[in-house]
Amino acid sequence: MFGKFLLTVAVIAVIWFGFRYLSRLAELRRRDQPDTVAPPHPPGGAAEAETMVECRICGTWQPGRTARSCGRADCPY
């Protein structure tokens, strides 16, 4: 009876310390890996905000500098 108890305690201890050892190895691997590299910035820097204008006929919004006709006969652009 006492032998079974000691064997059970020994098995539990081996499993417990085994998990602790494996988790410590995983933590060390995470520390050794370099940080993830940020994606490169787009060429030309960040895009600037552009002023939008609303068409007074159809109500659509278009870029102020490059507004084009929407195809309607009464479109002001």
mmCIF file of the N, C-alpha and C atoms, coordinates in Angstrom:
data_MODEL
# 
_entry.id   MODEL 
# 
loop_
_atom_site.group_PDB 
_atom_site.id 
_atom_site.type_symbol 
_atom_site.label_atom_id 
_atom_site.label_alt_id 
_atom_site.label_comp_id 
_atom_site.label_asym_id 
_atom_site.label_entity_id 
_atom_site.label_seq_id 
_atom_site.pdbx_PDB_ins_code 
_atom_site.Cartn_x 
_atom_site.Cartn_y 
_atom_site.Cartn_z 
_atom_site.occupancy 
_atom_site.B_iso_or_equiv 
_atom_site.pdbx_formal_charge 
_atom_site.auth_seq_id 
_atom_site.auth_comp_id 
_atom_site.auth_asym_id 
_atom_site.auth_atom_id 
_atom_site.pdbx_PDB_model_num 
ATOM 1   N N  . MET A 1 1  ? 0.822   -1.187 0.000   1.00 0.00 ? 1  MET A N  1 
ATOM 2   C CA . MET A 1 1  ? 0.000   0.000  0.000   1.00 0.00 ? 1  MET A CA 1 
ATOM 3   C C  . MET A 1 1  ? 0.870   1.257  0.000   1.00 0.00 ? 1  MET A C  1 
ATOM 4   N N  . PHE A 1 2  ? 1.892   1.264  0.864   1.00 0.00 ? 2  PHE A N  1 
ATOM 5   C CA . PHE A 1 2  ? 2.767   2.425  0.938   1.00 0.00 ? 2  PHE A CA 1 
ATOM 6   C C  . PHE A 1 2  ? 3.563   2.590  -0.353  1.00 0.00 ? 2  PHE A C  1 
ATOM 7   N N  . GLY A 1 3  ? 3.899   1.490  -1.009  1.00 0.00 ? 3  GLY A N  1 
ATOM 8   C CA . GLY A 1 3  ? 4.634   1.526  -2.271  1.00 0.00 ? 3  GLY A CA 1 
ATOM 9   C C  . GLY A 1 3  ? 3.805   2.159  -3.384  1.00 0.00 ? 3  GLY A C  1 
ATOM 10  N N  . LYS A 1 4  ? 2.527   1.846  -3.429  1.00 0.00 ? 4  LYS A N  1 
ATOM 11  C CA . LYS A 1 4  ? 1.644   2.436  -4.438  1.00 0.00 ? 4  LYS A CA 1 
ATOM 12  C C  . LYS A 1 4  ? 1.526   3.944  -4.233  1.00 0.00 ? 4  LYS A C  1 
ATOM 13  N N  . PHE A 1 5  ? 1.449   4.345  -2.977  1.00 0.00 ? 5  PHE A N  1 
ATOM 14  C CA . PHE A 1 5  ? 1.351   5.769  -2.665  1.00 0.00 ? 5  PHE A CA 1 
ATOM 15  C C  . PHE A 1 5  ? 2.607   6.509  -3.121  1.00 0.00 ? 5  PHE A C  1 
ATOM 16  N N  . LEU A 1 6  ? 3.778   5.958  -2.813  1.00 0.00 ? 6  LEU A N  1 
ATOM 17  C CA . LEU A 1 6  ? 5.035   6.583  -3.232  1.00 0.00 ? 6  LEU A CA 1 
ATOM 18  C C  . LEU A 1 6  ? 5.156   6.619  -4.750  1.00 0.00 ? 6  LEU A C  1 
ATOM 19  N N  . LEU A 1 7  ? 4.733   5.560  -5.410  1.00 0.00 ? 7  LEU A N  1 
ATOM 20  C CA . LEU A 1 7  ? 4.781   5.531  -6.874  1.00 0.00 ? 7  LEU A CA 1 
ATOM 21  C C  . LEU A 1 7  ? 3.862   6.597  -7.463  1.00 0.00 ? 7  LEU A C  1 
ATOM 22  N N  . THR A 1 8  ? 2.683   6.768  -6.912  1.00 0.00 ? 8  THR A N  1 
ATOM 23  C CA . THR A 1 8  ? 1.743   7.783  -7.389  1.00 0.00 ? 8  THR A CA 1 
ATOM 24  C C  . THR A 1 8  ? 2.311   9.182  -7.185  1.00 0.00 ? 8  THR A C  1 
ATOM 25  N N  . VAL A 1 9  ? 2.895   9.440  -6.036  1.00 0.00 ? 9  VAL A N  1 
ATOM 26  C CA . VAL A 1 9  ? 3.498   10.741 -5.759  1.00 0.00 ? 9  VAL A CA 1 
ATOM 27  C C  . VAL A 1 9  ? 4.667   10.985 -6.708  1.00 0.00 ? 9  VAL A C  1 
ATOM 28  N N  . ALA A 1 10 ? 5.474   9.959  -6.967  1.00 0.00 ? 10 ALA A N  1 
ATOM 29  C CA . ALA A 1 10 ? 6.619   10.107 -7.868  1.00 0.00 ? 10 ALA A CA 1 
ATOM 30  C C  . ALA A 1 10 ? 6.160   10.404 -9.295  1.00 0.00 ? 10 ALA A C  1 
ATOM 31  N N  . VAL A 1 11 ? 5.129   9.733  -9.766  1.00 0.00 ? 11 VAL A N  1 
ATOM 32  C CA . VAL A 1 11 ? 4.614   9.969  -11.119 1.00 0.00 ? 11 VAL A CA 1 
ATOM 33  C C  . VAL A 1 11 ? 4.063   11.385 -11.231 1.00 0.00 ? 11 VAL A C  1 
ATOM 34  N N  . ILE A 1 12 ? 3.325   11.822 -10.232 1.00 0.00 ? 12 ILE A N  1 
ATOM 35  C CA . ILE A 1 12 ? 2.775   13.181 -10.251 1.00 0.00 ? 12 ILE A CA 1 
ATOM 36  C C  . ILE A 1 12 ? 3.902   14.202 -10.236 1.00 0.00 ? 12 ILE A C  1 
ATOM 37  N N  . ALA A 1 13 ? 4.940   13.959 -9.437  1.00 0.00 ? 13 ALA A N  1 
ATOM 38  C CA . ALA A 1 13 ? 6.074   14.887 -9.376  1.00 0.00 ? 13 ALA A CA 1 
ATOM 39  C C  . ALA A 1 13 ? 6.809   14.947 -10.710 1.00 0.00 ? 13 ALA A C  1 
ATOM 40  N N  . VAL A 1 14 ? 7.014   13.807 -11.352 1.00 0.00 ? 14 VAL A N  1 
ATOM 41  C CA . VAL A 1 14 ? 7.696   13.787 -12.654 1.00 0.00 ? 14 VAL A CA 1 
ATOM 42  C C  . VAL A 1 14 ? 6.887   14.559 -13.685 1.00 0.00 ? 14 VAL A C  1 
ATOM 43  N N  . ILE A 1 15 ? 5.592   14.357 -13.712 1.00 0.00 ? 15 ILE A N  1 
ATOM 44  C CA . ILE A 1 15 ? 4.739   15.072 -14.668 1.00 0.00 ? 15 ILE A CA 1 
ATOM 45  C C  . ILE A 1 15 ? 4.762   16.571 -14.371 1.00 0.00 ? 15 ILE A C  1 
ATOM 46  N N  . TRP A 1 16 ? 4.651   16.940 -13.108 1.00 0.00 ? 16 TRP A N  1 
ATOM 47  C CA . TRP A 1 16 ? 4.649   18.352 -12.711 1.00 0.00 ? 16 TRP A CA 1 
ATOM 48  C C  . TRP A 1 16 ? 5.948   19.044 -13.121 1.00 0.00 ? 16 TRP A C  1 
ATOM 49  N N  . PHE A 1 17 ? 7.077   18.453 -12.751 1.00 0.00 ? 17 PHE A N  1 
ATOM 50  C CA . PHE A 1 17 ? 8.356   19.076 -13.084 1.00 0.00 ? 17 PHE A CA 1 
ATOM 51  C C  . PHE A 1 17 ? 8.637   19.018 -14.584 1.00 0.00 ? 17 PHE A C  1 
ATOM 52  N N  . GLY A 1 18 ? 8.119   18.009 -15.261 1.00 0.00 ? 18 GLY A N  1 
ATOM 53  C CA . GLY A 1 18 ? 8.267   17.941 -16.715 1.00 0.00 ? 18 GLY A CA 1 
ATOM 54  C C  . GLY A 1 18 ? 7.546   19.093 -17.403 1.00 0.00 ? 18 GLY A C  1 
ATOM 55  N N  . PHE A 1 19 ? 6.332   19.382 -16.977 1.00 0.00 ? 19 PHE A N  1 
ATOM 56  C CA . PHE A 1 19 ? 5.599   20.511 -17.552 1.00 0.00 ? 19 PHE A CA 1 
ATOM 57  C C  . PHE A 1 19 ? 6.287   21.835 -17.249 1.00 0.00 ? 19 PHE A C  1 
ATOM 58  N N  . ARG A 1 20 ? 6.800   21.971 -16.039 1.00 0.00 ? 20 ARG A N  1 
ATOM 59  C CA . ARG A 1 20 ? 7.521   23.208 -15.702 1.00 0.00 ? 20 ARG A CA 1 
ATOM 60  C C  . ARG A 1 20 ? 8.767   23.367 -16.567 1.00 0.00 ? 20 ARG A C  1 
ATOM 61  N N  . TYR A 1 21 ? 9.485   22.281 -16.790 1.00 0.00 ? 21 TYR A N  1 
ATOM 62  C CA . TYR A 1 21 ? 10.694  22.324 -17.614 1.00 0.00 ? 21 TYR A CA 1 
ATOM 63  C C  . TYR A 1 21 ? 10.351  22.688 -19.060 1.00 0.00 ? 21 TYR A C  1 
ATOM 64  N N  . LEU A 1 22 ? 9.306   22.075 -19.603 1.00 0.00 ? 22 LEU A N  1 
ATOM 65  C CA . LEU A 1 22 ? 8.914   22.367 -20.983 1.00 0.00 ? 22 LEU A CA 1 
ATOM 66  C C  . LEU A 1 22 ? 8.417   23.800 -21.136 1.00 0.00 ? 22 LEU A C  1 
ATOM 67  N N  . SER A 1 23 ? 7.690   24.304 -20.161 1.00 0.00 ? 23 SER A N  1 
ATOM 68  C CA . SER A 1 23 ? 7.220   25.690 -20.259 1.00 0.00 ? 23 SER A CA 1 
ATOM 69  C C  . SER A 1 23 ? 8.385   26.666 -20.143 1.00 0.00 ? 23 SER A C  1 
ATOM 70  N N  . ARG A 1 24 ? 9.396   26.331 -19.347 1.00 0.00 ? 24 ARG A N  1 
ATOM 71  C CA . ARG A 1 24 ? 10.579  27.180 -19.244 1.00 0.00 ? 24 ARG A CA 1 
ATOM 72  C C  . ARG A 1 24 ? 11.342  27.194 -20.573 1.00 0.00 ? 24 ARG A C  1 
ATOM 73  N N  . LEU A 1 25 ? 11.454  26.037 -21.226 1.00 0.00 ? 25 LEU A N  1 
ATOM 74  C CA . LEU A 1 25 ? 12.108  25.988 -22.538 1.00 0.00 ? 25 LEU A CA 1 
ATOM 75  C C  . LEU A 1 25 ? 11.353  26.823 -23.568 1.00 0.00 ? 25 LEU A C  1 
ATOM 76  N N  . ALA A 1 26 ? 10.027  26.744 -23.548 1.00 0.00 ? 26 ALA A N  1 
ATOM 77  C CA . ALA A 1 26 ? 9.228   27.527 -24.492 1.00 0.00 ? 26 ALA A CA 1 
ATOM 78  C C  . ALA A 1 26 ? 9.410   29.018 -24.250 1.00 0.00 ? 26 ALA A C  1 
ATOM 79  N N  . GLU A 1 27 ? 9.482   29.429 -22.996 1.00 0.00 ? 27 GLU A N  1 
ATOM 80  C CA . GLU A 1 27 ? 9.685   30.846 -22.681 1.00 0.00 ? 27 GLU A CA 1 
ATOM 81  C C  . GLU A 1 27 ? 11.058  31.316 -23.155 1.00 0.00 ? 27 GLU A C  1 
ATOM 82  N N  . LEU A 1 28 ? 12.072  30.505 -22.975 1.00 0.00 ? 28 LEU A N  1 
ATOM 83  C CA . LEU A 1 28 ? 13.410  30.874 -23.447 1.00 0.00 ? 28 LEU A CA 1 
ATOM 84  C C  . LEU A 1 28 ? 13.456  30.985 -24.966 1.00 0.00 ? 28 LEU A C  1 
ATOM 85  N N  . ARG A 1 29 ? 12.747  30.115 -25.648 1.00 0.00 ? 29 ARG A N  1 
ATOM 86  C CA . ARG A 1 29 ? 12.702  30.194 -27.119 1.00 0.00 ? 29 ARG A CA 1 
ATOM 87  C C  . ARG A 1 29 ? 12.012  31.475 -27.568 1.00 0.00 ? 29 ARG A C  1 
ATOM 88  N N  . ARG A 1 30 ? 10.939  31.850 -26.867 1.00 0.00 ? 30 ARG A N  1 
ATOM 89  C CA . ARG A 1 30 ? 10.239  33.087 -27.223 1.00 0.00 ? 30 ARG A CA 1 
ATOM 90  C C  . ARG A 1 30 ? 11.131  34.298 -27.006 1.00 0.00 ? 30 ARG A C  1 
ATOM 91  N N  . ARG A 1 31 ? 11.934  34.277 -25.965 1.00 0.00 ? 31 ARG A N  1 
ATOM 92  C CA . ARG A 1 31 ? 12.832  35.402 -25.698 1.00 0.00 ? 31 ARG A CA 1 
ATOM 93  C C  . ARG A 1 31 ? 13.938  35.497 -26.737 1.00 0.00 ? 31 ARG A C  1 
ATOM 94  N N  . ASP A 1 32 ? 14.410  34.356 -27.232 1.00 0.00 ? 32 ASP A N  1 
ATOM 95  C CA . ASP A 1 32 ? 15.514  34.347 -28.191 1.00 0.00 ? 32 ASP A CA 1 
ATOM 96  C C  . ASP A 1 32 ? 15.084  34.764 -29.590 1.00 0.00 ? 32 ASP A C  1 
ATOM 97  N N  . GLN A 1 33 ? 13.808  34.613 -29.907 1.00 0.00 ? 33 GLN A N  1 
ATOM 98  C CA . GLN A 1 33 ? 13.345  34.978 -31.243 1.00 0.00 ? 33 GLN A CA 1 
ATOM 99  C C  . GLN A 1 33 ? 13.326  36.492 -31.385 1.00 0.00 ? 33 GLN A C  1 
ATOM 100 N N  . PRO A 1 34 ? 13.763  36.993 -32.552 1.00 0.00 ? 34 PRO A N  1 
ATOM 101 C CA . PRO A 1 34 ? 13.716  38.444 -32.758 1.00 0.00 ? 34 PRO A CA 1 
ATOM 102 C C  . PRO A 1 34 ? 12.272  38.923 -32.843 1.00 0.00 ? 34 PRO A C  1 
ATOM 103 N N  . ASP A 1 35 ? 12.087  40.180 -32.510 1.00 0.00 ? 35 ASP A N  1 
ATOM 104 C CA . ASP A 1 35 ? 10.755  40.767 -32.606 1.00 0.00 ? 35 ASP A CA 1 
ATOM 105 C C  . ASP A 1 35 ? 10.296  40.751 -34.053 1.00 0.00 ? 35 ASP A C  1 
ATOM 106 N N  . THR A 1 36 ? 8.994   40.726 -34.241 1.00 0.00 ? 36 THR A N  1 
ATOM 107 C CA . THR A 1 36 ? 8.471   40.739 -35.597 1.00 0.00 ? 36 THR A CA 1 
ATOM 108 C C  . THR A 1 36 ? 8.795   42.067 -36.252 1.00 0.00 ? 36 THR A C  1 
ATOM 109 N N  . VAL A 1 37 ? 9.117   41.997 -37.510 1.00 0.00 ? 37 VAL A N  1 
ATOM 110 C CA . VAL A 1 37 ? 9.502   43.190 -38.252 1.00 0.00 ? 37 VAL A CA 1 
ATOM 111 C C  . VAL A 1 37 ? 8.243   43.901 -38.723 1.00 0.00 ? 37 VAL A C  1 
ATOM 112 N N  . ALA A 1 38 ? 8.214   45.201 -38.539 1.00 0.00 ? 38 ALA A N  1 
ATOM 113 C CA . ALA A 1 38 ? 7.072   45.995 -38.988 1.00 0.00 ? 38 ALA A CA 1 
ATOM 114 C C  . ALA A 1 38 ? 7.058   46.032 -40.511 1.00 0.00 ? 38 ALA A C  1 
ATOM 115 N N  . PRO A 1 39 ? 5.890   46.045 -41.122 1.00 0.00 ? 39 PRO A N  1 
ATOM 116 C CA . PRO A 1 39 ? 5.836   46.115 -42.578 1.00 0.00 ? 39 PRO A CA 1 
ATOM 117 C C  . PRO A 1 39 ? 6.446   47.420 -43.075 1.00 0.00 ? 39 PRO A C  1 
ATOM 118 N N  . PRO A 1 40 ? 7.058   47.386 -44.245 1.00 0.00 ? 40 PRO A N  1 
ATOM 119 C CA . PRO A 1 40 ? 7.685   48.609 -44.756 1.00 0.00 ? 40 PRO A CA 1 
ATOM 120 C C  . PRO A 1 40 ? 6.642   49.678 -45.064 1.00 0.00 ? 40 PRO A C  1 
ATOM 121 N N  . HIS A 1 41 ? 7.077   50.906 -44.925 1.00 0.00 ? 41 HIS A N  1 
ATOM 122 C CA . HIS A 1 41 ? 6.187   52.026 -45.218 1.00 0.00 ? 41 HIS A CA 1 
ATOM 123 C C  . HIS A 1 41 ? 6.038   52.162 -46.730 1.00 0.00 ? 41 HIS A C  1 
ATOM 124 N N  . PRO A 1 42 ? 4.894   52.624 -47.207 1.00 0.00 ? 42 PRO A N  1 
ATOM 125 C CA . PRO A 1 42 ? 4.719   52.792 -48.645 1.00 0.00 ? 42 PRO A CA 1 
ATOM 126 C C  . PRO A 1 42 ? 5.680   53.858 -49.173 1.00 0.00 ? 42 PRO A C  1 
ATOM 127 N N  . PRO A 1 43 ? 6.140   53.696 -50.406 1.00 0.00 ? 43 PRO A N  1 
ATOM 128 C CA . PRO A 1 43 ? 7.048   54.705 -50.959 1.00 0.00 ? 43 PRO A CA 1 
ATOM 129 C C  . PRO A 1 43 ? 6.359   56.060 -51.047 1.00 0.00 ? 43 PRO A C  1 
ATOM 130 N N  . GLY A 1 44 ? 7.101   57.106 -50.761 1.00 0.00 ? 44 GLY A N  1 
ATOM 131 C CA . GLY A 1 44 ? 6.543   58.450 -50.840 1.00 0.00 ? 44 GLY A CA 1 
ATOM 132 C C  . GLY A 1 44 ? 5.938   58.922 -49.535 1.00 0.00 ? 44 GLY A C  1 
ATOM 133 N N  . GLY A 1 45 ? 6.035   58.129 -48.486 1.00 0.00 ? 45 GLY A N  1 
ATOM 134 C CA . GLY A 1 45 ? 5.498   58.554 -47.197 1.00 0.00 ? 45 GLY A CA 1 
ATOM 135 C C  . GLY A 1 45 ? 4.005   58.306 -47.095 1.00 0.00 ? 45 GLY A C  1 
ATOM 136 N N  . ALA A 1 46 ? 3.432   58.878 -46.084 1.00 0.00 ? 46 ALA A N  1 
ATOM 137 C CA . ALA A 1 46 ? 2.006   58.699 -45.839 1.00 0.00 ? 46 ALA A CA 1 
ATOM 138 C C  . ALA A 1 46 ? 1.189   59.551 -46.806 1.00 0.00 ? 46 ALA A C  1 
ATOM 139 N N  . ALA A 1 47 ? 0.042   59.036 -47.185 1.00 0.00 ? 47 ALA A N  1 
ATOM 140 C CA . ALA A 1 47 ? -0.840  59.777 -48.078 1.00 0.00 ? 47 ALA A CA 1 
ATOM 141 C C  . ALA A 1 47 ? -1.478  60.933 -47.310 1.00 0.00 ? 47 ALA A C  1 
ATOM 142 N N  . GLU A 1 48 ? -1.606  62.053 -47.969 1.00 0.00 ? 48 GLU A N  1 
ATOM 143 C CA . GLU A 1 48 ? -2.213  63.214 -47.329 1.00 0.00 ? 48 GLU A CA 1 
ATOM 144 C C  . GLU A 1 48 ? -3.719  63.200 -47.564 1.00 0.00 ? 48 GLU A C  1 
ATOM 145 N N  . ALA A 1 49 ? -4.438  63.807 -46.655 1.00 0.00 ? 49 ALA A N  1 
ATOM 146 C CA . ALA A 1 49 ? -5.882  63.913 -46.805 1.00 0.00 ? 49 ALA A CA 1 
ATOM 147 C C  . ALA A 1 49 ? -6.199  64.884 -47.933 1.00 0.00 ? 49 ALA A C  1 
ATOM 148 N N  . GLU A 1 50 ? -7.226  64.569 -48.683 1.00 0.00 ? 50 GLU A N  1 
ATOM 149 C CA . GLU A 1 50 ? -7.599  65.411 -49.811 1.00 0.00 ? 50 GLU A CA 1 
ATOM 150 C C  . GLU A 1 50 ? -9.000  65.958 -49.587 1.00 0.00 ? 50 GLU A C  1 
ATOM 151 N N  . THR A 1 51 ? -9.195  67.195 -49.966 1.00 0.00 ? 51 THR A N  1 
ATOM 152 C CA . THR A 1 51 ? -10.494 67.829 -49.815 1.00 0.00 ? 51 THR A CA 1 
ATOM 153 C C  . THR A 1 51 ? -11.467 67.226 -50.816 1.00 0.00 ? 51 THR A C  1 
ATOM 154 N N  . MET A 1 52 ? -12.658 66.896 -50.330 1.00 0.00 ? 52 MET A N  1 
ATOM 155 C CA . MET A 1 52 ? -13.692 66.323 -51.185 1.00 0.00 ? 52 MET A CA 1 
ATOM 156 C C  . MET A 1 52 ? -14.768 67.380 -51.428 1.00 0.00 ? 52 MET A C  1 
ATOM 157 N N  . VAL A 1 53 ? -15.353 67.320 -52.614 1.00 0.00 ? 53 VAL A N  1 
ATOM 158 C CA . VAL A 1 53 ? -16.447 68.235 -52.950 1.00 0.00 ? 53 VAL A CA 1 
ATOM 159 C C  . VAL A 1 53 ? -17.680 67.409 -53.293 1.00 0.00 ? 53 VAL A C  1 
ATOM 160 N N  . GLU A 1 54 ? -18.831 67.927 -52.903 1.00 0.00 ? 54 GLU A N  1 
ATOM 161 C CA . GLU A 1 54 ? -20.074 67.225 -53.174 1.00 0.00 ? 54 GLU A CA 1 
ATOM 162 C C  . GLU A 1 54 ? -20.703 67.778 -54.442 1.00 0.00 ? 54 GLU A C  1 
ATOM 163 N N  . CYS A 1 55 ? -21.122 66.880 -55.316 1.00 0.00 ? 55 CYS A N  1 
ATOM 164 C CA . CYS A 1 55 ? -21.813 67.295 -56.540 1.00 0.00 ? 55 CYS A CA 1 
ATOM 165 C C  . CYS A 1 55 ? -23.182 67.838 -56.140 1.00 0.00 ? 55 CYS A C  1 
ATOM 166 N N  . ARG A 1 56 ? -23.494 69.040 -56.583 1.00 0.00 ? 56 ARG A N  1 
ATOM 167 C CA . ARG A 1 56 ? -24.766 69.651 -56.191 1.00 0.00 ? 56 ARG A CA 1 
ATOM 168 C C  . ARG A 1 56 ? -25.946 69.045 -56.947 1.00 0.00 ? 56 ARG A C  1 
ATOM 169 N N  . ILE A 1 57 ? -25.680 68.260 -57.989 1.00 0.00 ? 57 ILE A N  1 
ATOM 170 C CA . ILE A 1 57 ? -26.761 67.640 -58.756 1.00 0.00 ? 57 ILE A CA 1 
ATOM 171 C C  . ILE A 1 57 ? -27.105 66.246 -58.205 1.00 0.00 ? 57 ILE A C  1 
ATOM 172 N N  . CYS A 1 58 ? -26.096 65.364 -58.148 1.00 0.00 ? 58 CYS A N  1 
ATOM 173 C CA . CYS A 1 58 ? -26.387 63.977 -57.753 1.00 0.00 ? 58 CYS A CA 1 
ATOM 174 C C  . CYS A 1 58 ? -26.003 63.662 -56.308 1.00 0.00 ? 58 CYS A C  1 
ATOM 175 N N  . GLY A 1 59 ? -25.234 64.534 -55.636 1.00 0.00 ? 59 GLY A N  1 
ATOM 176 C CA . GLY A 1 59 ? -24.903 64.336 -54.229 1.00 0.00 ? 59 GLY A CA 1 
ATOM 177 C C  . GLY A 1 59 ? -23.717 63.427 -53.960 1.00 0.00 ? 59 GLY A C  1 
ATOM 178 N N  . THR A 1 60 ? -23.027 62.974 -54.991 1.00 0.00 ? 60 THR A N  1 
ATOM 179 C CA . THR A 1 60 ? -21.852 62.138 -54.755 1.00 0.00 ? 60 THR A CA 1 
ATOM 180 C C  . THR A 1 60 ? -20.659 62.999 -54.373 1.00 0.00 ? 60 THR A C  1 
ATOM 181 N N  . TRP A 1 61 ? -19.718 62.406 -53.664 1.00 0.00 ? 61 TRP A N  1 
ATOM 182 C CA . TRP A 1 61 ? -18.508 63.107 -53.248 1.00 0.00 ? 61 TRP A CA 1 
ATOM 183 C C  . TRP A 1 61 ? -17.358 62.694 -54.150 1.00 0.00 ? 61 TRP A C  1 
ATOM 184 N N  . GLN A 1 62 ? -16.563 63.674 -54.577 1.00 0.00 ? 62 GLN A N  1 
ATOM 185 C CA . GLN A 1 62 ? -15.424 63.422 -55.454 1.00 0.00 ? 62 GLN A CA 1 
ATOM 186 C C  . GLN A 1 62 ? -14.224 64.209 -54.949 1.00 0.00 ? 62 GLN A C  1 
ATOM 187 N N  . PRO A 1 63 ? -13.001 63.757 -55.292 1.00 0.00 ? 63 PRO A N  1 
ATOM 188 C CA . PRO A 1 63 ? -11.815 64.521 -54.903 1.00 0.00 ? 63 PRO A CA 1 
ATOM 189 C C  . PRO A 1 63 ? -11.858 65.906 -55.523 1.00 0.00 ? 63 PRO A C  1 
ATOM 190 N N  . GLY A 1 64 ? -11.486 66.920 -54.746 1.00 0.00 ? 64 GLY A N  1 
ATOM 191 C CA . GLY A 1 64 ? -11.581 68.302 -55.207 1.00 0.00 ? 64 GLY A CA 1 
ATOM 192 C C  . GLY A 1 64 ? -10.718 68.607 -56.419 1.00 0.00 ? 64 GLY A C  1 
ATOM 193 N N  . ARG A 1 65 ? -9.484  68.100 -56.450 1.00 0.00 ? 65 ARG A N  1 
ATOM 194 C CA . ARG A 1 65 ? -8.573  68.433 -57.557 1.00 0.00 ? 65 ARG A CA 1 
ATOM 195 C C  . ARG A 1 65 ? -8.834  67.614 -58.812 1.00 0.00 ? 65 ARG A C  1 
ATOM 196 N N  . THR A 1 66 ? -9.354  66.405 -58.669 1.00 0.00 ? 66 THR A N  1 
ATOM 197 C CA . THR A 1 66 ? -9.510  65.534 -59.838 1.00 0.00 ? 66 THR A CA 1 
ATOM 198 C C  . THR A 1 66 ? -10.958 65.113 -60.050 1.00 0.00 ? 66 THR A C  1 
ATOM 199 N N  . ALA A 1 67 ? -11.894 65.996 -59.781 1.00 0.00 ? 67 ALA A N  1 
ATOM 200 C CA . ALA A 1 67 ? -13.307 65.669 -59.960 1.00 0.00 ? 67 ALA A CA 1 
ATOM 201 C C  . ALA A 1 67 ? -13.597 65.470 -61.439 1.00 0.00 ? 67 ALA A C  1 
ATOM 202 N N  . ARG A 1 68 ? -14.320 64.384 -61.743 1.00 0.00 ? 68 ARG A N  1 
ATOM 203 C CA . ARG A 1 68 ? -14.674 64.074 -63.129 1.00 0.00 ? 68 ARG A CA 1 
ATOM 204 C C  . ARG A 1 68 ? -16.188 63.953 -63.262 1.00 0.00 ? 68 ARG A C  1 
ATOM 205 N N  . SER A 1 69 ? -16.614 64.026 -64.475 1.00 0.00 ? 69 SER A N  1 
ATOM 206 C CA . SER A 1 69 ? -18.041 63.908 -64.759 1.00 0.00 ? 69 SER A CA 1 
ATOM 207 C C  . SER A 1 69 ? -18.516 62.496 -64.435 1.00 0.00 ? 69 SER A C  1 
ATOM 208 N N  . CYS A 1 70 ? -19.708 62.410 -63.864 1.00 0.00 ? 70 CYS A N  1 
ATOM 209 C CA . CYS A 1 70 ? -20.279 61.104 -63.546 1.00 0.00 ? 70 CYS A CA 1 
ATOM 210 C C  . CYS A 1 70 ? -21.025 60.511 -64.739 1.00 0.00 ? 70 CYS A C  1 
ATOM 211 N N  . GLY A 1 71 ? -21.150 61.254 -65.805 1.00 0.00 ? 71 GLY A N  1 
ATOM 212 C CA . GLY A 1 71 ? -21.816 60.751 -66.997 1.00 0.00 ? 71 GLY A CA 1 
ATOM 213 C C  . GLY A 1 71 ? -23.212 61.306 -67.196 1.00 0.00 ? 71 GLY A C  1 
ATOM 214 N N  . ARG A 1 72 ? -23.722 61.991 -66.205 1.00 0.00 ? 72 ARG A N  1 
ATOM 215 C CA . ARG A 1 72 ? -25.043 62.592 -66.357 1.00 0.00 ? 72 ARG A CA 1 
ATOM 216 C C  . ARG A 1 72 ? -24.923 63.859 -67.184 1.00 0.00 ? 72 ARG A C  1 
ATOM 217 N N  . ALA A 1 73 ? -25.965 64.181 -67.911 1.00 0.00 ? 73 ALA A N  1 
ATOM 218 C CA . ALA A 1 73 ? -25.941 65.360 -68.783 1.00 0.00 ? 73 ALA A CA 1 
ATOM 219 C C  . ALA A 1 73 ? -25.862 66.653 -67.979 1.00 0.00 ? 73 ALA A C  1 
ATOM 220 N N  . ASP A 1 74 ? -26.440 66.676 -66.780 1.00 0.00 ? 74 ASP A N  1 
ATOM 221 C CA . ASP A 1 74 ? -26.445 67.904 -65.992 1.00 0.00 ? 74 ASP A CA 1 
ATOM 222 C C  . ASP A 1 74 ? -25.314 67.955 -64.957 1.00 0.00 ? 74 ASP A C  1 
ATOM 223 N N  . CYS A 1 75 ? -24.303 67.082 -65.068 1.00 0.00 ? 75 CYS A N  1 
ATOM 224 C CA . CYS A 1 75 ? -23.174 67.057 -64.125 1.00 0.00 ? 75 CYS A CA 1 
ATOM 225 C C  . CYS A 1 75 ? -22.304 68.297 -64.337 1.00 0.00 ? 75 CYS A C  1 
ATOM 226 N N  . PRO A 1 76 ? -21.978 69.045 -63.279 1.00 0.00 ? 76 PRO A N  1 
ATOM 227 C CA . PRO A 1 76 ? -21.179 70.257 -63.437 1.00 0.00 ? 76 PRO A CA 1 
ATOM 228 C C  . PRO A 1 76 ? -19.691 69.980 -63.668 1.00 0.00 ? 76 PRO A C  1 
ATOM 229 N N  . TYR A 1 77 ? -19.235 68.753 -63.576 1.00 0.00 ? 77 TYR A N  1 
ATOM 230 C CA . TYR A 1 77 ? -17.807 68.482 -63.719 1.00 0.00 ? 77 TYR A CA 1 
ATOM 231 C C  . TYR A 1 77 ? -17.481 67.943 -65.068 1.00 0.00 ? 77 TYR A C  1 
# 
